[in-house]
Amino acid sequence: MQVPERMKQAVAVTNKEAFIQLIQSKQEDFTSVYRKLANYVLTNFVDVAFMRAQQWAMEVDTSEVSVIRFVRFLGYKGFTDFSDNMKQIIRNEMTMTKYAEIAVKEGRSGADILMDIIKAEERNFNELIAKFSPDVMSGVIDLLGRTERVIVLGLRSSAALCDYCSYMLIRALAKEVITINAGGVHTFDSLLPWLDKEAVVIVFGYPRYPARTIEIVEHLKAFNWPIIAVTNDELSPLVPLADYIIYAPSHSVAFTDSMGAAVVVINTMIVEYINRFHDKSIDKIKRFEELAKEKQYYWK
């Protein structure tokens, strides 16, 4: 999948050790201000990841412009790219407790928190649009059109996405679905009747990526079933395992998880399938509605 140039990072280190090496490789040319900024980020690595440029500047008694120049000197396009890379480095290690401490340290409440969350979601949607590939989505719809069996996987916070996706696949598309949202051994037993049949895997994975999710995907990949991954960005451990990747960013302001972009991806997938296979889809939806009426699924 091609990512627009404006969405690419000039630098993207994958762990703290690599970031330290990046600093060390540039330090001979640091100004006195750059040296202060470097020392502060190395000492307060996690805190800086969640700071605004202005906050970082105040901590070392310099200007916001100097902060921006410093991260560009390191090789980043700007402060946003730097901040995103920092968050990605620490997400796999950070506990919910640390996220909560950062949120409290912000000292924001009420409408301020609401607006912070809305701005984060707006950013997620903008990045979703920028990274969206019609070709990838078309390939996903082709796969779903060729099989009636879908395995949907999502653990921990992604379990909610897993449940919603499974529900829509059953209700709107009448697919046979196996939902894996607990990661137990029994999930593999339920796959035995499908081993010699065509199936598609849809997996949701977000920081902090559950190790069990990666383990299950590796197991499913051995069956030669196509893997469709919905994840946050190119550094996700699901990327090298997947045949189709849909990026649904999940920038958040604290320890809560942002799922808005992923839900949009699910809805897009369902609607595009219905448009592509209109007559068959409408017939299945009608049958569902008849069953729902007969069994009184909904409040009258």
C-alpha positions as CSV (number, residue, x, y, z in Angstrom):
1,M,0.0,0.0,0.0
2,Q,1.4,3.4,-1.0
3,V,1.4,6.0,1.7
4,P,1.2,9.7,0.5
5,E,4.6,11.5,0.9
6,R,3.1,14.0,3.3
7,M,2.2,11.2,5.7
8,K,5.7,9.6,5.8
9,Q,8.1,10.2,8.6
10,A,11.6,11.2,7.7
11,V,12.8,9.3,10.8
12,A,11.1,6.4,12.6
13,V,13.2,4.6,15.2
14,T,11.6,1.6,16.8
15,N,12.9,1.6,20.4
16,K,14.5,3.7,23.0
17,E,18.0,2.4,22.4
18,A,17.7,3.4,18.7
19,F,16.5,6.8,19.7
20,I,19.5,7.2,22.1
21,Q,21.8,6.2,19.2
22,L,20.1,8.8,17.0
23,I,20.9,11.5,19.6
24,Q,24.5,10.3,20.0
25,S,25.0,10.4,16.3
26,K,24.0,14.1,16.1
27,Q,25.4,15.4,19.4
28,E,28.8,16.6,18.1
29,D,26.9,19.3,16.2
30,F,24.5,20.3,19.0
31,T,24.2,23.9,20.0
32,S,24.0,24.5,23.8
33,V,20.2,24.7,23.5
34,Y,20.0,21.5,21.5
35,R,22.2,19.8,24.2
36,K,19.7,20.9,26.9
37,L,16.8,19.6,24.9
38,A,18.6,16.3,24.3
39,N,19.5,15.8,28.0
40,Y,15.9,16.6,29.0
41,V,14.3,14.1,26.6
42,L,16.7,11.3,27.5
43,T,16.0,11.9,31.2
44,N,12.2,12.4,30.8
45,F,11.6,10.1,27.8
46,V,7.9,9.2,28.5
47,D,6.9,12.7,29.6
48,V,8.2,14.3,26.5
49,A,6.3,12.0,24.3
50,F,3.1,13.5,25.7
51,M,4.2,17.1,25.9
52,R,3.4,19.9,23.5
53,A,6.4,21.7,22.0
54,Q,5.6,24.7,24.2
55,Q,5.7,22.6,27.4
56,W,9.0,21.1,26.5
57,A,10.4,24.5,25.7
58,M,9.3,25.9,29.1
59,E,11.0,22.9,30.9
60,V,14.4,23.8,29.5
61,D,13.9,27.6,29.4
62,T,14.0,28.0,25.6
63,S,11.5,28.8,22.8
64,E,9.0,26.6,21.0
65,V,10.8,27.5,17.8
66,S,14.0,26.0,19.2
67,V,12.2,22.8,20.0
68,I,10.9,22.5,16.5
69,R,14.3,23.2,15.0
70,F,15.8,20.6,17.3
71,V,13.5,17.7,16.2
72,R,14.0,18.7,12.6
73,F,17.8,18.6,13.2
74,L,17.3,15.0,14.4
75,G,15.7,14.2,11.1
76,Y,12.0,14.5,11.7
77,K,9.7,16.5,9.5
78,G,8.3,18.4,12.4
79,F,7.2,18.1,16.0
80,T,4.1,16.0,15.2
81,D,6.2,13.4,13.5
82,F,8.6,13.4,16.5
83,S,5.8,13.1,19.0
84,D,4.1,10.3,17.0
85,N,7.4,8.3,16.9
86,M,8.0,8.8,20.6
87,K,4.5,7.5,21.5
88,Q,5.0,4.5,19.2
89,I,8.3,3.6,21.0
90,I,6.8,3.6,24.4
91,R,3.3,2.3,23.8
92,N,4.3,-1.4,24.0
93,E,5.8,-0.8,27.4
94,M,3.6,1.8,29.0
95,T,1.1,0.8,31.6
96,M,-2.4,2.2,32.1
97,T,-1.2,3.6,35.4
98,K,1.4,5.8,33.6
99,Y,-1.1,7.0,31.1
100,A,-3.4,8.0,33.9
101,E,-0.6,9.8,35.7
102,I,0.1,11.8,32.5
103,A,-3.6,12.7,32.1
104,V,-3.8,13.9,35.7
105,K,-0.6,15.9,35.3
106,E,-2.3,17.8,32.4
107,G,-4.7,19.2,34.9
108,R,-7.5,19.5,32.3
109,S,-11.2,18.7,33.0
110,G,-14.7,19.0,31.6
111,A,-15.0,20.6,28.2
112,D,-11.2,20.8,27.9
113,I,-11.0,17.0,28.0
114,L,-13.9,16.6,25.6
115,M,-12.3,18.9,23.1
116,D,-8.9,17.2,23.4
117,I,-10.5,13.8,22.6
118,I,-12.5,15.3,19.7
119,K,-9.3,16.8,18.3
120,A,-7.6,13.4,18.6
121,E,-10.4,11.7,16.8
122,E,-10.4,14.4,14.1
123,R,-6.8,13.7,13.5
124,N,-7.4,10.0,13.4
125,F,-10.1,10.5,10.7
126,N,-7.9,12.8,8.7
127,E,-5.0,10.3,8.7
128,L,-7.5,7.5,7.9
129,I,-8.5,9.4,4.7
130,A,-4.9,10.1,3.8
131,K,-3.8,6.5,4.2
132,F,-6.9,4.9,2.8
133,S,-6.2,2.7,-0.3
134,P,-9.2,1.9,-2.5
135,D,-7.2,-0.9,-4.1
136,V,-6.7,-2.6,-0.7
137,M,-10.3,-2.2,0.2
138,S,-11.3,-3.6,-3.2
139,G,-9.1,-6.6,-2.6
140,V,-10.7,-7.2,0.8
141,I,-14.2,-7.1,-0.7
142,D,-13.1,-9.6,-3.4
143,L,-11.9,-12.0,-0.7
144,L,-15.1,-11.7,1.2
145,G,-17.1,-12.2,-2.0
146,R,-15.3,-15.5,-2.6
147,T,-15.9,-17.1,0.8
148,E,-18.7,-17.5,3.3
149,R,-16.4,-18.2,6.2
150,V,-14.6,-15.4,8.2
151,I,-12.5,-15.6,11.3
152,V,-12.5,-12.3,13.3
153,L,-9.8,-11.8,15.9
154,G,-9.4,-9.0,18.4
155,L,-8.2,-9.3,22.0
156,R,-8.4,-7.0,25.0
157,S,-9.5,-3.5,23.9
158,S,-9.8,-4.7,20.3
159,A,-12.4,-7.3,21.5
160,A,-15.1,-4.7,21.1
161,L,-14.1,-4.1,17.5
162,C,-14.0,-7.9,17.0
163,D,-17.6,-8.3,18.3
164,Y,-19.0,-5.4,16.2
165,C,-17.3,-6.6,13.0
166,S,-18.6,-10.2,13.6
167,Y,-22.1,-8.9,14.3
168,M,-22.1,-6.9,11.0
169,L,-20.7,-9.8,9.0
170,I,-23.5,-12.1,10.3
171,R,-26.3,-9.6,10.2
172,A,-25.6,-7.7,7.0
173,L,-23.7,-10.3,5.0
174,A,-24.9,-13.6,6.5
175,K,-21.4,-15.0,6.7
176,E,-20.3,-17.9,8.8
177,V,-18.2,-16.3,11.5
178,I,-15.9,-17.6,14.2
179,T,-15.1,-14.8,16.7
180,I,-11.9,-15.0,18.7
181,N,-11.9,-12.4,21.4
182,A,-10.6,-14.3,24.4
183,G,-7.6,-16.1,23.0
184,G,-8.4,-19.4,24.7
185,V,-7.3,-22.8,23.5
186,H,-10.9,-23.7,22.7
187,T,-10.8,-21.2,19.8
188,F,-8.5,-23.5,17.8
189,D,-10.8,-26.4,18.4
190,S,-13.6,-24.5,16.8
191,L,-11.5,-24.0,13.6
192,L,-11.1,-27.8,12.9
193,P,-14.2,-28.1,10.6
194,W,-12.8,-25.3,8.4
195,L,-9.2,-26.6,7.9
196,D,-9.9,-27.9,4.4
197,K,-12.1,-25.0,3.4
198,E,-11.6,-21.4,2.2
199,A,-11.7,-18.8,4.9
200,V,-10.6,-15.2,5.5
201,V,-9.1,-13.8,8.7
202,I,-9.8,-10.2,9.9
203,V,-7.6,-9.2,12.8
204,F,-7.7,-6.0,14.9
205,G,-4.5,-5.0,16.7
206,Y,-3.6,-1.8,18.6
207,P,-1.0,-0.7,21.2
208,R,-0.2,-2.3,23.6
209,Y,-0.4,-5.1,21.1
210,P,-1.4,-8.3,22.9
211,A,1.2,-11.0,22.4
212,R,-1.6,-13.6,22.2
213,T,-3.0,-11.8,19.1
214,I,0.3,-12.1,17.3
215,E,0.6,-15.8,18.3
216,I,-2.9,-16.6,17.0
217,V,-2.3,-14.8,13.7
218,E,0.9,-16.8,13.2
219,H,-1.1,-20.0,13.8
220,L,-3.8,-19.0,11.4
221,K,-1.3,-18.0,8.7
222,A,-0.1,-21.6,8.6
223,F,-3.5,-22.6,7.2
224,N,-2.9,-20.3,4.2
225,W,-5.9,-18.2,4.9
226,P,-5.6,-14.6,3.8
227,I,-4.9,-12.2,6.7
228,I,-6.6,-8.8,6.7
229,A,-5.1,-6.5,9.4
230,V,-6.8,-3.4,10.7
231,T,-4.1,-1.6,12.8
232,N,-2.8,1.8,13.7
233,D,0.4,2.3,11.6
234,E,3.3,0.9,9.7
235,L,5.2,-0.1,12.9
236,S,2.5,-2.5,14.1
237,P,3.7,-6.1,14.5
238,L,0.7,-7.2,12.4
239,V,2.1,-5.6,9.3
240,P,4.6,-8.3,8.3
241,L,2.0,-11.0,9.0
242,A,-0.8,-9.6,6.9
243,D,-1.7,-9.9,3.2
244,Y,-4.0,-6.8,3.3
245,I,-3.4,-3.9,5.7
246,I,-5.9,-1.2,6.5
247,Y,-4.5,1.6,8.6
248,A,-7.0,3.1,11.1
249,P,-5.0,5.5,13.4
250,S,-5.7,5.5,17.1
251,H,-4.1,8.6,18.5
252,S,-5.5,9.2,22.0
253,V,-5.1,11.8,24.7
254,A,-4.7,9.4,27.7
255,F,-5.0,5.7,28.6
256,T,-8.4,5.3,26.9
257,D,-8.4,3.6,23.5
258,S,-9.6,5.4,20.4
259,M,-11.7,3.1,18.1
260,G,-13.5,5.6,15.9
261,A,-11.4,5.2,12.8
262,A,-11.5,1.4,13.1
263,V,-15.3,1.4,13.3
264,V,-15.4,3.6,10.2
265,V,-13.3,0.9,8.4
266,I,-15.7,-1.8,9.4
267,N,-18.7,0.2,8.2
268,T,-16.9,1.0,4.9
269,M,-16.2,-2.6,4.4
270,I,-19.8,-3.7,5.0
271,V,-21.3,-0.9,2.8
272,E,-18.9,-1.5,-0.1
273,Y,-19.6,-5.3,0.0
274,I,-23.4,-4.6,-0.2
275,N,-22.8,-2.2,-3.1
276,R,-20.6,-4.8,-4.9
277,F,-22.9,-7.7,-4.3
278,H,-26.2,-5.8,-4.1
279,D,-28.8,-8.4,-5.0
280,K,-27.3,-11.2,-2.9
281,S,-26.8,-8.8,0.1
282,I,-30.3,-7.3,0.0
283,D,-31.8,-10.8,0.0
284,K,-29.8,-11.8,3.0
285,I,-30.7,-8.6,4.9
286,K,-34.4,-9.2,4.1
287,R,-34.1,-12.7,5.5
288,F,-32.5,-11.3,8.7
289,E,-35.3,-8.8,9.1
290,E,-37.9,-11.5,8.7
291,L,-36.2,-13.6,11.4
292,A,-35.8,-10.6,13.7
293,K,-39.5,-9.9,13.4
294,E,-40.5,-13.5,14.0
295,K,-38.3,-13.9,17.0
296,Q,-39.0,-10.4,18.3
297,Y,-35.3,-9.3,18.5
298,Y,-36.1,-5.7,19.0
299,W,-38.3,-3.5,21.1
300,K,-41.5,-2.7,19.3
